[in-house]
Amino acid sequence: MLFKLIKYELYDLLKSRWIVGIFIFYLLVFYILLEFGRELRKSLLSLGNVSLLTIPLFSLLLSALYAYHNRNFIEFVLTQPLKRSHLFVSLFLSLSLSVMLAYFISSFLVFYYFFGVNFSFIKFSILILSLIPLFVSIGMFCAFLVEDRLRGIGLSLLLWFAFCILYDTFLLYMAVAFSDYPIEKPLLLLTLLNPIDLLRLSFLVDAGLYEFIGSIGRPLLVYLKKWWFLPSLCSLFYTLIFYALGFRVFKGKDM
């Protein structure tokens, strides 16, 4: 039953306008950036910066909207002899896989056309794709936590804004406000707590732009070169947290 649910939901998502739109969006954006860039490392940095803003946003909105729009289907499935954990897993996996496929296939086609397949592309794909389950779990958590659709979408956008923009603003404020004090270690710890910041530093390291990393990111240089998958582990950690929170809300919800 679990695999049937995943198959049905994945098929429903892959033919949706959201997934088609994501596929076309990245196909066009990647083609334009690589056409004008023509240099692999700097092109990857540009593509990474675009992806760090848009992939979390698309994953959040798609997962939250899908949960709201398919509330009747979810309630119907719950009337069947099926565990809630299986339904939640099927929703999570189908949403994550659909966005992953749309992003990976579009990026692979463009990269293969310009540069072929290389380790830099594989590494780039793994790091970006690790963000998708995280923000899918956040979107599902917000959708099941808040009954009202507008408030749920608003909460999702607030969390996206906090991860992608507000967090960096807070770190910059701390660096300026407490510049007279030895705050490198606290700022370093705060940087480690945000997978998007780690990914951004990783892309700067790969591009060789060490002058833009700053004093906070320099202690991470050795680790990001040796353990390039560190941002993915950070994303996995947050994914497990929000998945557990979302499932707890979903399990106790009267549907």
DADA-V967422 format. One record per residue. SS is DSSP state (H for helix, E for strand, L for the rest). Layout:
# DADA-V967422
SS + SS
This chain:
# DADA-V967422
L + H + H + H + H + H + H + H + H + H + H + H + H + H + L + L + H + H + H + H + H + H + H + H + H + H + H + H + H + H + H + H + H + H + H + H + H + L + L + H + H + H + H + H + H + H + H + H + H + H + H + H + H + H + H + H + H + H + H + H + H + H + H + H + H + H + H + H + H + L + H + H + H + H + H + H + H + H + L + L + L + L + L + H + H + H + H + H + H + H + H + H + H + H + H + H + H + H + H + H + H + H + H + H + H + H + H + H + H + H + H + H + H + H + L + L + L + L + H + H + H + H + H + H + H + H + H + H + H + H + H + H + H + H + H + H + H + H + H + H + H + H + H + H + H + L + L + L + H + H + H + H + H + H + H + H + H + H + H + H + H + H + H + H + H + H + H + H + H + H + H + H + H + H + H + H + H + L + L + L + L + L + L + H + H + H + H + H + H + H + H + H + L + L + H + H + H + H + H + H + H + H + H + H + H + H + H + L + L + H + H + H + L + H + H + H + H + H + L + L + H + H + H + H + H + H + L + L + L + H + H + H + H + H + H + H + H + H + H + H + H + H + H + H + H + H + H + H + H + H + H + H + L + L + L
